[in-house]
Every structure is written in C-alpha cells, then in structure tokens.
Amino acid sequence: MHENLCTKEMAEAANNRFELEMYKCLHTWVWGHEDKTILRFNQSLNNYLANDALRDFFLNTQHPIQALLENDFIACHLSREVENVYFDSESGDPLLARTEQRIYNLARRMSMEKMHIPFRSVHPNKQTEAGDTADVNTYPENSEEIRYNSGNHFISRPANNNVFEENSKRCIAKSEGNLHVLFKRGYLEDRLQDVKEFTGALHTAGETRLQFMVIYSRHSPQEGHYGVSLVIMDPASPNFPKRVMVCDTLLKELPQHPRWWNHFIAEYSQVFGGAVAEIIEDLSHPLQKVNIKGENPYRHDWDCPYYAASMADALAELVKSWPELMLNGSIDEIHNAMKYKMPDYYHQNLEIKDRPGLQQANRLKRWNSGREVIKELLMELAAKRLMNFK
C-alpha cells in the first residue's frame, strides 16, 4: 500500500511557495484591473491581497480556475501527485495552502459543475466571506459535529457527479461481447428497465448467448446510496433474470442483509415482478462504516462511490475471466473471488483491511479524483492554446 511520503514540513514548505506565487499573481491582476477591485474599499494593498483580492478575481473572471491554471507554477501545485500531499492523521484531510483552500471554496460557490473539485471544498454555509473554511467553533451551539456528519464535508452533488464520470469512464471500458457495464446517472430502476429493454431487443435480433449486466447506480430517489448488481439475462426470456446478485457496502455482520436490502427488493420487483425477490442473492462487502450516535465524528465514511466502483470492476473482471463461476458458483465462492480482484480493500489472504488501511486507500482515490478534474481543465487549456497557435 502507498505510504504517505510527504511530511507536514515538506507540505508546508510547498504551500508557502504557492502562497508567494499566488500573491504575485493577484498583485499583477490588481494592477491590470483596478476598476474590478470592488472589495478593496480603504484597505491597504497588502491587506486587500491577503483578504479579498482572490474573491474579486473570482467575481470578475469568466473562468477563474482556468485563468489561474495558465500559470504553470500554480497548475503544477494544484495538480500535484498524491505523494506530494500531507494528510491529517485524525481527519484524513489534505493539508492545503490557505489560498489553495480559498480557490476550491470560492469555486464551489459557482454554478459550473466543473468548478467543483471533488473532496477539496466545504459547503458555502461553512465558509467565511473570503473563502476560508470556517472554524467549527463559529457554528451554532451544539453543532460541532455538523462539519463531519452533515454530508457536506468536502463533498457536493456536482463534485459527486465528477467522481461518477471518472469511475464511469474506467468501468464502462470493460464492456465487451456479452458483458455490459451500465454506469449512467439515474437510479437502479432506470438501469433495470434498460436491461429488460436491451435483452428484449437482443431476443428480437436472434441473440442466444447469455448476457451479463454489471450495474452501478444509486438505489432510488429516496435513498441515494450507491450499490452494484450483476444481472444475468437469457435473451430467450427477456422479462425475467436468470440470476441476480446485489452488492452493498455498509458495514454489517454477515450473513445479515444490508440496511438497504428492501430498496433492492423494491426496485427489482418494480421491473421484474414480485417473484424476482426469490432469486436475489446478497453479495455485499461490509466495507463502509457509517457513524453511530456518540462516536467521534471524524470516523464517518463517505466513500461508497469508490467501494461500489471497486465491486463493479471486480464483477466485470470475473465475468471476463470466469463466467462459469458467475453463472453456477455459490455466493460464497463468488464473494471470495471478488476479494482477489479488490486489493485496495482486501489482503492477499482475503482478510479485509483494517479501518486505517481502508481510509488510506480511499484518501488516495479522493485526492486523485480532484486531480482528474484539474487535469481535464489543463487538457482543455492545452487544446485552446493549440487552436490559437494554428
């Protein structure tokens, strides 16, 4: 497993260099846009640069993050590899420069989805006007846990969508032949309708091979938790599956069903009828720990998109390499075979990693998800430069 090679001192030194570069960048912008310095009022230049210049820059620049990424030093820092990031041992948060945190927080206030860098900003209600992350002590009385238990800690719906798109590109690429990875926005019932219609079309076209459908989706509009299914369909019988296995991620004592079991049953029954409940098998992996009242709020786990993507990857790989197992193997055999395909979360002896090991794996994935969004913005900039050069 990747070890955190970056010390706090190393990260602070890099952050200090970034602050100096941002100071120079904003200083240059101010001299060229004095008519845009709305928030300066009677502040000295140094105070303005320290407090409000970045906010004015965001308010008066059409694509502020892209504009900042034009600076190679800033681009290099914002897109740095995870080996160059220090993570707090208690919360798992990356140690960001003050202005860097402001960039992500201010970007989150914008309506553009691409501006939401995953897991690097906090909800606008938890920010100061300048874009700093507000101290927990400034929250209303008895609300200290909100920062970590409200679902808003370094997360937003647009950022979730960016993570979804990142995982989707990788997982869908595994589709081939009679393996289909269904990884689209929407809910489980939507995807099951897709499966039914697609299988019916194959039947009409004369297809006879069994079809393996790996579905990654949120459960329902009422319950947004992510889960994965493997649905095996025979085109000769497009209205009812040959085999169904569902995967949840919440920590539980096996063989108990996960908390969302009734959602799985309800969504499948809506599409295939009540009889489908008799063939649904539980292939869940108890990876995700949710908070229990009274526990340390830092311990909550928001990483179900990554757990679910790992399960989808494992199922797709097994369909390719061992379809007979997926068709006729016992649920325990398939469960263990999946563990071999999920080395981020299981040891080679198939034992689940301890909580720090799981947290470390997801910490790296969270940072890289943000990095993917920034890299896409850099690619767009490079394409524009090429067009202008031509």
BELDAWO-V186989 format. One line per field, one symbol per residue. phi: phi as a letter, one per 30 degrees, with the letter a starting at -180 (. if undefined). psi: psi as a letter, one per 40 degrees, with the letter a starting at -180 (. if undefined). Layout:
phi = ???
psi = ???
This chain:
phi = .dcdddddddddddddddddddeddddddddcbddcddcdhcddedddddcbddddeddcbdbdddddddddddddddcddddcbccdddcidddcdeddddedddddddddeddddeibbceedccdddjddddedddeeibedeecccicdhbadddedddeddddeddddddahccbccbbdkbededddeeddddddddddidcddccccccaddaddbdddbbbcccccedbdcaddabbcbcbddaddcddddceddeeddddeccjdddedcdcccdcdccccdcejdeddddbcceedddddddedddddedcadddddbddddddedddedcbddcbdddiddddeeddddddeddddddddddddddddddddddddddd
psi = ihihehiddddddddddddddddddddddddefdeegdedbeiidddddddedddddddehdgdddddedhdddddddeiidefhhhhdddeiihiidddddddddddeiehdeeghhfeiiideeiideeihihdeeiihffdeddeeeeehfiiddddddddddddddddeehibehhhhgiiaidddddddddddddddddeeheiihhhhhhiididdheiiiiihhhihddgeehidihhihieihihifiiidedddddddddddeidddddehihfihgdhhiihheihdeeihffddddddddddddddddddgdddddeiiddddddddddegedeiideehiiiddddddddddddddddddddddddddddddddddd.
